[in-house]
Amino acid sequence: MARLIRVEASGPIKIEPAQFPRDEQGNLKPMFICACGLSKNSPFCDGAHKACRASEQAGTLYVYDRDRTAVVEERRDT
């Protein structure tokens, strides 16, 4: 499975160490960066991949709408 997602950013997203999540003792917690392209909290994962994992099929290219919430087109992935 693959997906096309419109990205309009023209530069990087800076992640400051102060933003890193920490546990009660101040130790760094795991941080997950979005790899599916559907997160509303980019560059961080918000769990949006669970929907595409459950519904997308191998061999198909999925085109998502501007809000990355709905598939607007399906094509054979060549």
C-alpha positions in Angstrom: 0.0 0.0 0.0 1.1 3.5 -0.7 -0.5 6.9 -0.3 -0.3 10.4 -1.9 -0.7 13.3 0.5 -0.5 16.9 -0.3 2.2 18.6 1.7 2.6 22.4 1.5 5.4 23.0 3.9 8.5 24.5 2.4 11.0 23.9 5.2 11.9 21.7 8.0 10.2 21.4 11.4 12.6 22.1 14.2 12.2 19.9 17.3 13.6 21.5 20.4 14.9 19.3 23.2 12.6 21.1 25.6 9.7 19.6 23.6 10.9 16.0 24.3 8.5 14.1 26.5 9.8 13.1 29.9 8.5 10.8 32.6 8.0 11.6 36.3 11.8 11.2 37.0 12.7 13.5 34.2 14.0 10.7 31.9 13.3 11.0 28.2 10.3 9.0 27.0 10.0 7.4 23.5 9.0 9.9 20.8 7.3 8.7 17.6 7.7 10.6 14.3 4.9 10.2 11.7 5.9 8.0 8.8 2.4 7.5 7.2 1.9 11.2 6.4 -1.6 11.3 8.0 -0.8 12.8 11.4 -2.5 16.1 12.3 0.4 16.7 14.7 3.2 16.5 12.2 6.0 15.6 12.6 4.8 13.6 15.6 2.7 10.5 15.4 -1.0 10.9 16.5 -2.1 7.4 15.8 -3.7 8.2 12.4 -1.8 5.3 10.9 -4.1 2.9 12.6 -6.9 3.8 10.1 -4.8 3.3 7.0 -3.3 0.1 8.4 -6.8 -1.3 8.9 -8.3 -0.3 5.5 -5.5 0.0 2.9 -4.6 -2.9 0.7 -1.2 -3.8 -0.8 -0.9 -3.0 -4.5 -3.2 0.0 -4.2 -2.2 3.7 -4.2 -4.5 5.9 -2.0 -4.9 9.6 -2.7 -6.1 11.5 0.4 -8.0 14.8 0.6 -6.5 18.0 1.7 -7.4 17.3 5.4 -5.8 13.8 5.2 -9.0 12.3 6.5 -10.7 10.7 3.5 -9.5 8.7 0.5 -10.6 10.5 -2.7 -9.1 8.2 -5.2 -7.7 4.7 -5.4 -5.3 3.6 -8.1 -3.3 0.5 -8.9 0.2 1.0 -7.5 2.7 0.5 -10.3 
